[in-house]
Amino acid sequence: DVRRTRSDDSGEPTAIVIHDKNLGRLYKQYGISMKKQQNPELKVHRMTPEMLRQDELEIPTLKQAITAAKGHPMNIELKLDDVVEVAMQTVKEYLKKDSYSLEDFVFSSKDWRILRKIKQEDPNVEVALVYGFKNIYRRLIWHIRKLSPKWVGVNKYLAPILLPILILLRVDKRYVYTVNHMWQVKLFSLLGANGFFTDSISLPESVKK
């Protein structure tokens, strides 16, 4: 999950890896004061990298994440339209290095307009659609035909409805998120899923066994 910060002293924003649009939940985890947690100004896009470092928050940048994941394919889910440019620039920096190729990266989003923007900038970039409750009724068939996504990810609560549809649409890679239990893996596999996103560190090893 990638968002962008406010521009730093150099005038450039930074792509960082964080799910939430604000820092309240993260501050709570780090034991930072309740007053600060409830501050409505603590939006990620309103903070510079320097402001984040002042609170000693361990929020990795996209560059750090790519470096750490070297040798493994990376799914970069873009949360908002404003992060597209900085995320693309970051990936292009790595593509200049011999050890990285375009096949190492997939850009995904729940917003098809973000994926269209990426495709317009570079048609060779792989994109993937993510479907949840907020965008489930937004022209699923049209999006798949227009974007030719590498895979389609669906919310686990919608999976029983969407997996059969994806099979009919001949989508080869059908992923379900967020799957944290083995019984869910077995159930969704029977329904046609062939990949999963999980918060569990141990579940992937259990699935392999």
N, C-alpha and C positions, 0 to 999 in steps of 0.2 A: 504494500500500500504506500503510494508516494504522494506527498504534498509538497508545496513550496513555501519557503519563508519569505519574509520581506527582504528587500534588497539590502546588502551590507554596505560597508564603506566604499567598496569598489563599484557599487552601483548594480551588482548582479545578485539575483535571488539564488537560493540554494535548494536543491531537491533533497528532501529528507524522507526517511521511512517511518511513517506513523499512520495508524488507522484513524484516530479521532481528529476532528477539526479543531478541537481545543485541548488544553493541557490539564484540565481538571482531574481526570481519572489518573493520569500519570503522576501528577503532584500528590494525589492521595496515596498512591503506591509507594512513593518515596518519602511519605511522612511530612510533606511540606504543609505549612499552616492552612487551616480551613479558610481563613480570610482570603488567602491567595488563590486557593482552589476555586472559590466562587467568583473571582474577579472576571467579569464578562469580557475584559480586554485580552484575556489569554487565548486568543485565537492564533493558530499556527501561522497563518498568513500575515499576521500583524507583528510577528517577532522576527528579529534578525538572528543569525547563527550565534552572534556574540551574546545576545540576551538569553538564549537557551543554555549556553555554556556557563553563564553566571550562576545558574541554579544547579549546575552539575548534573543535568539530565543526560542520560545515556541514550540519546536519539541518534542513530546512525544516519549518515548522509547516503544518498544513492551511490556515490562513488565508493564509499566504504563497503556497502552491501555487495556491489559488483565485484570488488576486489576479493571479498571474503568468499564469494560463491564461484570463484574462478574454477573452470572445469565442469561446471554444472549449468544446465539451462536455467534462465531466470525469467519469471513472470513478473512484469512490472505493471501493477494495477494503478492507473491514474485516477485520482479521486475527483479532480476538477479540471476544467479547461485551462486554467491559468498555469498549470504545471507542464503542459505539453512541450513547450519550447525548451525549457531548461532540462527536462528529462531527455529529450531527443539530443540536445547538445552534449549532455553527459555521456550518453551511449556512443555518440559519434567519436568522442575523444578516445574511448576504449577500442573502437573499431580500427583506429589508426595503429593499434598495437598488433603485432603478429599473432599473439595468442588468443585473440578474440575475433569472432565472425558474426555476421548478422543472424545466423541460425541460433546463436546463444541467447537471443532475446525475443520475448513476446510482449507486446503491449496490450493490456486488457483494460476494460472499463465497462461500467453499467450504462454509460452514456455513448450511444452510437455516434454522436456528432464528434466526440473526441477521437474515436477510431477513424472516422472519415477524414478528419483533419490530418491525422498521422499518415494515412494512405495517400492523401494529396501531396504531402511533403515528400514521401518516399514510398512508391508503390511496392517496393520489395520487402518492406517491413512486415513481419507477421503480426496479426492482431487477433484478439479473442474477445468474445462477448460474455459478459457476466449478467445473469438475470436474477432479480430479486422481486420483492413485493412492489417496489416503486416503479419498476419499468416492465413488468411482466406483460402488460397489454399493449406495449408499443411496437406493433408491427414486427413480430418475431420472424415470420417467414421472409418479409422484405429485407430485414437486417441481414439475415443469413445469406440470402442470394446476392445482396449488394456488396457485402464486405468479405465474403468467403473466409470466415474466421477459421483459424487453426484448430480451435476448440471452443466449445460453449460450456460455461459453468452455470449451474443452477442452484438456487437456495434449496437446502435439504427438505424444507417443508413443502416446496413446490415440485420437488423431484418426481413424485408419483404421477403428477399430471404432465410435466414437461418431457420426461425421458422418452415416453412412447412417441411424442410428437417429433422429437429430435431424430429418433430412429426412422420415422416416416420421411423426414426431410433429408435423410442420408447424411447426417452429421456423424463423422467417424469418431471423433473424440468428444465424449460426453462426461463432464466432470460434475461432481456434487460438492458443495461446501455448506457448512463446516461440519465435517464428519469426525466424531471423536470416540466412537465406540465400534467394536467389532460387529455387533449385530446390525448396525447401520450399514457397514461395508457389505455384509452379506445380502441384506435386503435390497440395497440400491444396485448391487451387482446383478441380482436377479431381474431387476427392472430395466437393466440395460446400461448402467453406468460403467465406465471403464477407467475412471480416474477420480481421485478425491483430494480435497484440501482439508487439512486437519490442524488443530492446535496442540495435538498430542505428540510428544516426542517419541513415545514408545509404540504407538499404533502402527506406524509404517513397518517396523521390524516384525511386529506380530502378523501383519498382512503377508509379508514375504515368507514367513514360516508356514 
